[in-house]
Amino acid sequence: MKISIIVASTNTNLALAQQLNTIALEMGQTTQIINLVEEILPLYTTKVQTQQGIPDKVKELAQTLMNTDAMIFVAPEYNGGIPPTLTNAIAWLSVSGDDWRGCFNGKPAVIATHSGGGGQYVLSAMRNQLAYIGMNVVGRQILTTNSKPLNLDSAREVITQLIKLSS
């Protein structure tokens, strides 16, 4: 099985993504980390899409996600919501072609955050958006803070659920 770990920031959320990547690898899974910050996608607007078309990076990302069996989304909470890097990537993917839903439809997903605040708002927002675009979001989620490090046993259990959903 191939798991794509999509991270929407650097620093602590990237570190969390790397921890989850290590756990999935130890469980025998094939993984890749996609850091949306490094992708540097242009801001999606219909004007940009009309004038410049779909960026090659978006086409490549769409192809990568089409060939992914499951995903883990790791994102910080930005003002009680999803960070712009993740929202922007989903916006671009949703116009990347007639079969864009193949990136997401029916695929299992785990949501995770490392938050300096509560983190519940971004988890709720990600759950809603990912379910809306057709993903099956695992009931358990991962939330870490500076005072609450990743519980490795819980992380393994969540990834086990992800694997079971994609079988």
Disulfide bonds with the S-S distance in Angstrom:
none
